[in-house]
């Protein structure tokens, strides 16, 4: 990775502090800030903690369990909107080694880091090192800080959740310039792995203040990062939803192997209920997909209706288009084929039963006639 002298690496992600206690009926934002400060102050190596703003969420927008695919615990709080969080972390080399080596990530030379979070429609994070001694990756900063916070908050009033990809799949570099056409100019450099984004920040009137610059850059990136992670969340939720469909579909189509005759008869009896459940889930899956794509299209149009508002367009385009393809039509055809075979088997059974019953009835009738004639 080529890194010009004087550039400052930083990383971006989507991370959320989730309270582990039920949300109060009122004053959620104030209580959230209290819990967040308690959690961060409980981390020995966290300092310069700043928590500003915060507006109570609309109760109708409270996230349901599963809205954060990587969060194992129930989601009790909707995070307050317009909340800004900042703090510094000291992560010594020995702790870095414990965290990064199992993940096959290189140890970074820096030990002091600055973290900013902005809670908008999606909670966004940016992080950098306070002293960059070597050429480093800002994405590694996000990985290190993410895993460190998870570990430190293990028994806290908050837990940490992230929505992948976190880090965002690009290495960012901040460069201060004295004067340019716009306050922020971003140049993208594609690569086979992570791309690179060179962020030229006009320091006129601000000085070379990395904390100030990163806060401004995160605000400028906010609309596109919001859209990017909305698309990522939609994709993750569809993966989960399809997984919940695949099991019943497989069971319906393949059955459960050899069964006793009584179980087989019961299975035939409940088959219509099973097909109704599977069909309803498929319909709901398709309907949710249509609504999600429509929502993303509206957010996309709104995001890019602003002139000069594009910094991460290539990554956003890919995320919005890549919600995943699922074999819904093929499953419908397999169900139809299975039901057609079952209907034919039932017809054959009915014909055989009719023949058997007819033969038995005919035999009984002949016997009765024969008996009557002998009389």
C-alpha positions in Angstrom: 0.0 0.0 0.0 1.4 3.4 -1.0 1.0 6.0 1.7 2.3 9.5 1.1 4.3 11.1 3.8 2.1 13.1 6.2 -1.2 11.3 5.4 -3.2 10.0 8.4 -4.9 6.6 8.0 -8.4 6.2 9.4 -11.1 3.6 9.2 -14.9 3.6 9.0 -17.6 1.2 10.2 -21.1 0.8 11.5 -21.1 0.1 15.2 -23.8 0.4 17.9 -23.7 0.5 21.7 -26.7 -1.6 22.8 -28.0 -1.3 26.4 -28.6 -4.6 28.2 -31.5 -3.3 30.3 -35.1 -2.7 29.2 -35.8 0.7 27.8 -37.8 3.2 30.0 -41.2 4.3 28.7 -40.0 7.9 28.6 -36.7 9.7 28.5 -35.0 7.0 26.5 -32.3 9.4 25.1 -31.3 10.7 28.6 -31.1 7.2 30.0 -29.2 5.9 27.0 -26.6 8.7 27.5 -26.3 7.8 31.2 -25.7 4.1 30.4 -23.3 4.9 27.7 -21.2 7.2 29.9 -21.2 4.6 32.6 -20.1 1.9 30.2 -17.3 4.0 28.6 -16.1 5.3 32.0 -15.9 1.7 33.1 -13.2 1.0 30.5 -9.9 1.8 32.2 -8.1 2.9 29.0 -10.9 5.2 27.7 -10.6 8.9 28.4 -11.7 12.3 27.0 -15.2 11.0 26.7 -17.7 13.3 25.0 -21.4 12.6 24.5 -23.5 15.3 22.9 -27.0 15.7 21.5 -29.4 12.9 21.3 -33.1 12.9 20.6 -35.6 10.4 21.8 -36.5 7.9 19.1 -39.9 7.6 17.6 -41.5 4.6 19.5 -42.7 3.3 16.2 -39.1 2.9 15.1 -38.0 0.7 18.0 -35.9 -2.0 16.4 -37.1 -5.6 16.7 -35.0 -8.5 17.7 -32.9 -9.5 14.7 -32.7 -6.0 13.3 -29.0 -6.1 14.1 -27.9 -9.4 12.6 -24.7 -9.7 14.7 -26.3 -8.8 18.0 -27.0 -11.9 20.1 -28.7 -10.1 23.0 -32.2 -8.7 22.6 -32.4 -5.1 21.4 -34.1 -3.1 24.2 -33.4 0.4 23.0 -33.7 2.2 19.7 -30.6 4.4 19.7 -31.2 8.1 20.0 -30.8 10.1 16.8 -28.5 13.0 16.4 -26.1 11.7 19.0 -22.4 12.3 18.8 -19.8 10.4 20.8 -16.1 10.8 21.0 -13.4 9.2 23.1 -9.7 8.2 23.2 -8.5 4.7 23.7 -5.1 3.4 24.8 -4.5 -0.1 23.6 -0.9 -1.3 24.4 1.0 -3.6 22.1 0.5 -6.7 24.3 -3.3 -6.3 24.2 -3.1 -5.7 20.4 -1.2 -9.0 20.0 -3.9 -10.9 22.0 -6.6 -9.4 19.8 -5.1 -9.2 16.3 -2.9 -12.3 16.0 -5.8 -14.8 16.2 -7.5 -12.7 13.4 -4.3 -12.9 11.3 -4.2 -9.1 11.4 -0.8 -7.2 11.7 0.0 -5.4 15.0 0.0 -1.7 14.5 2.7 0.6 15.9 0.2 3.1 17.3 -1.2 2.6 20.9 -3.3 5.7 21.2 -6.5 6.0 19.2 -9.4 8.5 18.7 -12.9 7.3 18.1 -16.0 9.2 16.9 -19.5 7.9 16.4 -22.5 9.6 14.9 -25.9 8.2 15.4 -28.1 9.0 12.4 -30.4 6.6 10.6 -27.5 4.2 11.0 -24.8 4.5 13.8 -21.5 5.3 12.1 -17.9 5.2 13.5 -14.6 6.7 12.3 -11.3 5.9 14.1 -7.7 6.9 13.7 -4.4 6.6 15.6 -3.2 9.7 17.5 0.4 8.9 16.5 1.0 7.1 13.2 4.6 5.8 13.2 4.5 3.6 10.2 2.4 2.9 7.1 -0.8 1.4 8.6 -4.3 0.5 7.6 -7.2 2.4 9.1 -9.3 -0.7 8.6 -7.1 -2.5 11.1 -7.8 0.3 13.6 -11.6 -0.5 13.3 -11.0 -4.2 13.8 -8.8 -3.6 16.8 -11.1 -1.1 18.5 -14.2 -3.2 17.7 -12.8 -6.4 19.3 -11.3 -4.4 22.2 -14.6 -2.8 23.0 -16.5 -6.1 22.8 -14.1 -7.6 25.3 -14.1 -4.6 27.7 -17.9 -4.4 27.6 -18.5 -8.1 28.2 -20.0 -7.6 31.7 -21.1 -4.0 31.2 -24.5 -2.2 31.0 -23.8 -1.9 27.3 -22.7 -4.4 24.7 -21.3 -3.7 21.2 -22.9 -4.7 18.0 -21.6 -4.1 14.5 -23.1 -4.4 11.0 -20.7 -5.7 8.4 -18.7 -4.9 6.6 -17.1 -3.1 9.6 -14.5 -2.0 8.7 -15.9 -0.5 5.5 -13.9 -2.2 2.7 -11.6 0.7 1.9 -8.5 2.2 3.5 -8.9 5.9 4.0 -6.2 8.5 4.3 -6.5 12.1 5.5 -4.3 14.7 3.9 -4.3 18.4 4.9 -4.1 21.0 2.2 -4.0 24.8 2.6 -6.5 25.7 -0.2 -8.7 23.8 -2.7 -12.0 24.3 -4.6 -14.0 22.5 -1.9 -13.4 21.8 1.8 -13.2 18.1 1.1 -12.0 16.4 -2.1 -11.9 12.6 -2.2 -10.0 10.6 -4.8 -10.7 6.8 -5.1 -8.0 4.4 -6.0 -9.4 0.9 -6.8 -7.5 -2.3 -6.0 -8.1 -6.0 -6.1 -8.6 -6.1 -2.3 -9.6 -3.0 -0.4 -9.8 0.2 -2.4 -8.2 3.4 -1.1 -9.8 6.8 -0.6 -7.5 9.8 -0.4 -9.3 12.6 1.5 -7.9 16.1 1.0 -9.2 18.3 3.7 -8.8 22.1 3.6 -7.2 23.1 6.8 -7.5 26.9 6.3 -9.0 28.3 9.5 -8.8 25.0 11.4 -5.1 24.0 11.4 -4.0 20.4 11.0 -6.6 19.2 13.6 -7.2 15.5 12.8 -10.1 15.3 15.4 -11.9 18.2 13.8 -11.2 16.9 10.3 -12.5 13.4 11.0 -15.7 14.7 12.5 -16.3 16.8 9.4 -15.5 14.0 7.1 -17.8 11.6 8.9 -20.6 14.2 8.5 -19.9 14.5 4.8 -19.8 10.7 4.4 -23.0 10.3 6.4 -25.6 10.2 3.7 -23.7 7.6 1.6 -22.6 5.5 4.6 -26.2 5.5 5.8 -27.4 4.2 2.4 -24.6 1.7 2.2 -25.3 0.1 5.6 -29.1 0.2 5.0 -28.4 -2.0 2.0 -26.0 -4.2 4.0 -28.6 -4.7 6.7 -31.3 -5.5 4.2 -29.0 -8.1 2.6 -28.2 -9.7 6.0 -31.9 -9.8 7.0 -32.8 -11.5 3.7 -30.0 -14.1 4.2 -31.5 -14.8 7.7 -35.1 -14.9 6.3 -34.1 -17.3 3.5 -32.4 -19.6 6.1 -35.7 -19.7 8.0 -37.5 -20.7 4.7 -35.0 -23.3 3.5 -35.5 -25.7 6.4 -39.2 -26.1 6.0 -38.9 -26.2 2.2 -36.3 -29.0 2.4 -38.4 -31.0 4.9 -41.5 -30.6 2.7 -39.8 -31.6 -0.5 -37.6 -34.4 0.8 -39.5 -35.6 3.8 -37.9 -37.0 6.9 -36.7 -40.4 5.5 -38.4 -43.7 6.3 -41.4 -43.6 8.6 -43.7 -45.9 10.3 -47.0 -46.3 8.5 -48.9 -44.4 11.1 -46.5 -41.5 11.0 -46.7 -41.6 7.2 -50.5 -41.3 7.3 -50.3 -38.4 9.8 -47.7 -36.7 7.5 -50.1 -37.0 4.6 -52.9 -35.5 6.7 -50.8 -32.5 7.7 -49.2 -32.0 4.3 -51.7 -29.3 3.2 -50.9 -27.3 6.3 -47.1 -27.6 5.6 -47.5 -26.4 2.0 -49.6 -23.5 3.2 -46.9 -22.4 5.7 -44.1 -22.7 3.1 -46.1 -20.8 0.5 -47.0 -18.0 3.0 -43.3 -17.7 3.9 -42.2 -17.5 0.3 -44.9 -14.8 -0.4 -43.8 -12.8 2.6 -40.1 -13.1 1.6 -40.9 -11.8 -1.9 -43.1 -9.0 -0.5 -40.5 -7.8 2.0 -37.9 -7.8 -0.8 -40.1 -5.6 -3.0 -40.6 -3.1 -0.1 -36.9 -3.1 0.8 -35.8 -2.4 -2.8 -38.4 0.4 -3.1 -37.1 1.9 0.2 -33.5 1.7 -1.0 -34.4 3.3 -4.3 -36.0 6.2 -2.6 -33.1 6.7 -0.2 -30.7 6.4 -3.2 -32.5 9.1 -5.2 -32.6 11.4 -2.1 -28.9 10.8 -1.4 -27.7 11.6 -4.9 -30.0 14.4 -5.6 -27.6 16.8 -3.8 -24.8 18.2 -6.1 -21.3 17.3 -5.1 -22.6 14.7 -2.6 -20.7 11.7 -3.9 -17.6 10.3 -2.3 -18.3 6.6 -2.0 -20.6 6.0 -5.1 -18.8 2.9 -6.4 -19.2 1.0 -3.1 -22.8 2.2 -2.6 -23.8 1.2 -6.1 -22.5 -2.3 -5.5 -24.2 -2.7 -2.1 -27.6 -1.5 -3.3 -27.5 -3.8 -6.3 -26.2 -6.8 -4.4 -29.2 -7.8 -2.1 -28.7 -11.4 -3.2 -30.6 -13.7 -5.6 -32.7 -16.5 -4.2 -34.3 -19.4 -6.1 -37.9 -18.5 -5.2 -39.3 -19.4 -8.7 -37.4 -22.7 -8.7 -38.8 -23.6 -5.3 -42.4 -22.8 -6.5 -41.8 -25.1 -9.4 -40.4 -27.9 -7.2 -43.5 -27.6 -5.0 -45.8 -27.7 -8.0 -43.9 -30.8 -9.3 -44.1 -32.5 -5.9 -47.8 -31.7 -5.6 -48.4 -33.0 -9.1 -46.6 -36.3 -8.4 -48.6 -36.6 -5.1 -51.9 -36.0 -7.0 -51.0 -38.7 -9.5 -50.1 -41.1 -6.7 -53.4 -40.3 -5.1 -55.3 -40.9 -8.3 -53.5 -44.3 -8.7 -54.3 -45.2 -5.2 -58.0 -44.3 -5.7 -58.1 -46.4 -8.9 -56.4 -49.4 -7.1 -58.7 -49.0 -4.1 -61.7 -48.8 -6.5 -60.6 -52.0 -8.3 -60.0 -53.8 -5.0 -63.3 -52.7 -3.5 -65.1 -53.5 -6.8 -63.5 -57.0 -6.8 -64.4 -57.6 -3.2 -67.9 -56.4 -3.7 -68.3 -58.4 -6.8 -67.0 -61.5 -5.1 -69.3 -61.0 -2.2 -72.2 -60.5 -4.6 -71.3 -63.6 -6.5 -71.1 -65.6 -3.3 -74.5 -64.3 -2.2 -76.0 -65.2 -5.6 -74.5 -68.6 -5.5 -75.7 -69.2 -2.0 -79.2 -68.0 -3.0 -79.2 -70.4 -6.0 -78.3 -73.4 -3.9 -81.3 -72.7 -1.7 
